[in-house]
Amino acid sequence: MENILELQQICKSFPKSNFILDKLSFSLPYGSILGFVGENGAGKTTTIGCILNTVRKDSGMVKLFGKEMRDTDTDIREKIGVVYDGDNFPGFWSAKQLSQVMEGIYTQWDNALFQKYLENFHLPVKQKIKNYSRGMTMKLAIAVALSHHPQLLILDEATSGLDPIMRDEMLDVFLEFVQEESHSILLSSHITSDLEKVADYITFIHNGKLILTASKNDLVYHYAVMRCRESQFLALDPGDIIAYRKRDFQIDVLVDNGKEAQRKYKDAVVDHVSVDEIMLLLVKGERV
Amino acid sequence: MKGLLKNNFLTVYSNAKVFSIFMLISGLFVIAVISQTLLIGYVLLSMVGFSTNAITSIKKEFISKWGKYKLTLPVKRAAIVKSYFISQLIWLLVGTLYAGIVISLSWALHGCPYDNSIDVVSIFAFGISVSIFTGAFFFPLLYLGGEERSDVFLVISLLCGIGTVLGIISLLNLYLAPGITTILLSAAVLLFSSLLLFALSYPLSVIIYHKKEY
């Protein structure tokens, strides 16, 4: 399968904060949505910075559309739509003025499409962006990101801060976008329920390290948590344990194949769990 | 480049509008009153004011994530820097036009406003070179020290601009005898040196900006 985005062994350190992005590797195939999950400060925004060259990586390679993007590769950036969390645009502009600027920047800027999104999202054209609600500013950013016919959307916490109805609306827009096989989305979020709805792949990052990357179907249908007693836990094959977490009277063990675990360890209770719980176990749990 | 210049214009626009109205009203006052000092002050304020207004507005882009977002657009970092340099020159031109119109009207109504008509050249050369020197110092400092310190960098750059111009004038006065040729030569040296530093400041700013992370 061909990848629209590929990260190979990306390293980036910030000596002042002691934060290190440590040999991060993952890829995003064409026609799919990759959910990029991690707690606040895990390194999601830094990774996106390395992809978009707003942050200089120390080593490793990022390939976009099969090519490493340099500052001069404006043709690659023509094909990327970006949404950051929060205020993406100057608040003293209106959507109309923003459109005028974008028209002079993107060769493929589609003003009619932008107007259509503004209408669909109920965004006033002449109102100053600073007077928009948070949800409206995020909708505006998504409208801008989509209005130059990009192939790749990079969304950094684009749905955080939106109410569930608005989030659902946006997720529908993303699903519609990836209907085209040449389109993909990198969706960074810590709202795992959103990712469960739309993502094809989910990559977990914690303290700058990649801890798991898997297809969503695998996570939802195969990954499971075994509820073990101490004696049961000690009898487990270490190779079956991805992560474990001691609770008051039991030990939760994350395994990558619930059915097989149930067959192998007949006494144990095996539960299929949400991506949220998988993330909690991966982040807070221990490794063998 | 068109989009970036439009971006810069929209960023400066609201401040420039207020400043334009102020300059228009004060211009009418300066035309009505016969005062050499007021005219000199107006010319300098107009040229330096418009161009510094253009560069101070850059910090407004960093109140939002726009400064970072711009780097994800299909523009080179060098083009972003170039657009600021061009914008500053455009606003300097606007300031020079204001000053030119006010001086012309004052001249038409009250006669030559200065002791010698050639002094007009000196004043314009002074104003233009201070503005250009200010920009030349400001942009590398801005990228080096960060947008959040833009106010202090503007003050430093303006002081450096004025200091450099006064330094060049003092130096020329040491070696040249007073006269029309000296005034013209001084004006030419000021304009040439400020433009030279402005031109050198551009690649330096680009190099620094290339290393910036957002």
HADDOCK unambig.tbl for C-alpha pairs under 7 A between the chains (distance, minus, plus):
assign (segid A and resid 52 and name CA) (segid B and resid 72 and name CA) 6.23 0.50 0.50
assign (segid A and resid 54 and name CA) (segid B and resid 71 and name CA) 6.50 0.50 0.50
assign (segid A and resid 54 and name CA) (segid B and resid 213 and name CA) 5.47 0.50 0.50
assign (segid A and resid 54 and name CA) (segid B and resid 214 and name CA) 5.40 0.50 0.50
assign (segid A and resid 55 and name CA) (segid B and resid 213 and name CA) 4.79 0.50 0.50
assign (segid A and resid 55 and name CA) (segid B and resid 214 and name CA) 6.13 0.50 0.50
assign (segid A and resid 56 and name CA) (segid B and resid 213 and name CA) 6.72 0.50 0.50
assign (segid A and resid 71 and name CA) (segid B and resid 76 and name CA) 5.70 0.50 0.50
assign (segid A and resid 71 and name CA) (segid B and resid 77 and name CA) 6.90 0.50 0.50
assign (segid A and resid 72 and name CA) (segid B and resid 76 and name CA) 5.73 0.50 0.50
assign (segid A and resid 74 and name CA) (segid B and resid 74 and name CA) 4.26 0.50 0.50
assign (segid A and resid 74 and name CA) (segid B and resid 75 and name CA) 5.82 0.50 0.50
assign (segid A and resid 74 and name CA) (segid B and resid 76 and name CA) 6.90 0.50 0.50
assign (segid A and resid 75 and name CA) (segid B and resid 74 and name CA) 6.61 0.50 0.50
assign (segid A and resid 77 and name CA) (segid B and resid 72 and name CA) 6.53 0.50 0.50
assign (segid A and resid 77 and name CA) (segid B and resid 73 and name CA) 5.99 0.50 0.50
assign (segid A and resid 77 and name CA) (segid B and resid 74 and name CA) 4.89 0.50 0.50
assign (segid A and resid 78 and name CA) (segid B and resid 74 and name CA) 5.36 0.50 0.50
assign (segid A and resid 87 and name CA) (segid B and resid 64 and name CA) 5.20 0.50 0.50
assign (segid A and resid 87 and name CA) (segid B and resid 65 and name CA) 5.81 0.50 0.50
assign (segid A and resid 88 and name CA) (segid B and resid 64 and name CA) 6.04 0.50 0.50
assign (segid A and resid 88 and name CA) (segid B and resid 65 and name CA) 4.80 0.50 0.50
assign (segid A and resid 88 and name CA) (segid B and resid 66 and name CA) 5.37 0.50 0.50
assign (segid A and resid 88 and name CA) (segid B and resid 69 and name CA) 6.58 0.50 0.50
assign (segid A and resid 89 and name CA) (segid B and resid 64 and name CA) 5.99 0.50 0.50
assign (segid A and resid 89 and name CA) (segid B and resid 65 and name CA) 6.39 0.50 0.50
assign (segid A and resid 89 and name CA) (segid B and resid 66 and name CA) 4.94 0.50 0.50
assign (segid A and resid 90 and name CA) (segid B and resid 61 and name CA) 6.09 0.50 0.50
assign (segid A and resid 90 and name CA) (segid B and resid 64 and name CA) 5.59 0.50 0.50
assign (segid A and resid 90 and name CA) (segid B and resid 66 and name CA) 6.23 0.50 0.50
assign (segid A and resid 101 and name CA) (segid B and resid 3 and name CA) 4.76 0.50 0.50
assign (segid A and resid 101 and name CA) (segid B and resid 6 and name CA) 5.84 0.50 0.50
assign (segid A and resid 101 and name CA) (segid B and resid 7 and name CA) 5.65 0.50 0.50
assign (segid A and resid 102 and name CA) (segid B and resid 3 and name CA) 6.32 0.50 0.50
assign (segid A and resid 103 and name CA) (segid B and resid 3 and name CA) 6.69 0.50 0.50
assign (segid A and resid 104 and name CA) (segid B and resid 2 and name CA) 5.20 0.50 0.50
assign (segid A and resid 104 and name CA) (segid B and resid 3 and name CA) 3.62 0.50 0.50
assign (segid A and resid 105 and name CA) (segid B and resid 3 and name CA) 4.74 0.50 0.50
assign (segid A and resid 105 and name CA) (segid B and resid 74 and name CA) 6.80 0.50 0.50
assign (segid A and resid 106 and name CA) (segid B and resid 74 and name CA) 6.69 0.50 0.50
